[in-house]
Amino acid sequence: MKNSEILELSNEDLAARLVEEKAALTKLKFAHAVSAIENPNVIKAARRAIARISTEISARKAAAKNETASEA
């Protein structure tokens, strides 16, 4: 998932996507432990997608917090 795609999502969509990506990573790790998957770089890509989504969620929370602090 690209950063441009992540920026277009709403907060609710980001939270849902984060849950989906974490579930997919768990399945990938299990599949890789049972028998080697064809492309193990998929695990790396999944971890990075989770990190990108988490970072965007954190950035949006910080921006919202800064907006409320500057209004007061």
C-alpha positions as a printed Julia matrix, in Angstrom:
72×3 Matrix{Float64}:
   0.0     0.0    0.0
   1.42    3.34  -1.04
   1.51    6.45   1.12
  -0.75    8.3   -1.34
  -3.39    5.59  -0.87
  -3.08    5.82   2.9
  -3.51    9.6    2.91
  -6.81    9.28   1.01
  -8.38    6.99   3.64
 -10.52    8.25   6.5
  -9.65    7.56  10.12
 -12.2     4.73  10.34
 -10.89    3.18   7.12
  -7.33    3.39   8.43
  -8.27    1.6   11.63
 -10.07   -1.12   9.69
  -7.19   -1.49   7.26
  -4.73   -1.77  10.15
  -6.7    -4.68  11.61
  -6.83   -6.37   8.19
  -3.11   -5.95   7.6
  -2.24   -7.33  11.04
  -4.43  -10.37  10.43
  -2.83  -10.9    7.02
   0.66  -10.67   8.56
  -0.26  -13.25  11.17
  -1.48  -15.62   8.47
   1.67  -15.05   6.42
   3.93  -15.76   9.39
   2.02  -18.94  10.19
   2.14  -20.11   6.58
   5.86  -19.41   6.45
   6.46  -21.33   9.67
   4.56  -24.37   8.42
   6.15  -24.45   4.99
   8.3   -21.88   3.25
   6.2   -19.41   1.3
   7.08  -18.66  -2.3
   8.1   -15.04  -1.71
   9.16  -14.26   1.88
   9.53  -10.57   0.98
   5.75  -10.36   1.27
   6.16  -10.52   5.05
   8.51   -7.54   4.93
   6.06   -5.59   2.78
   3.19   -6.38   5.16
   5.19   -5.17   8.17
   6.02   -1.95   6.37
   2.39   -1.39   5.38
   1.38   -1.79   9.02
   4.06    0.7   10.03
   2.91    3.24   7.42
  -0.71    2.97   8.53
   0.22    3.23  12.22
   2.37    6.27  11.52
  -0.45    8.02   9.67
  -2.9     7.28  12.5
  -0.43    8.7   15.03
   0.19   11.79  12.9
  -3.53   12.46  12.59
  -4.02   12.09  16.35
  -1.15   14.49  17.01
  -2.55   17.0   14.51
  -5.97   16.82  16.12
  -4.43   17.29  19.56
  -2.44   20.31  18.36
  -5.56   21.86  16.81
  -7.52   21.57  20.06
  -4.58   22.94  22.06
  -4.18   25.96  19.77
  -7.92   26.74  19.94
  -7.9    26.92  23.73
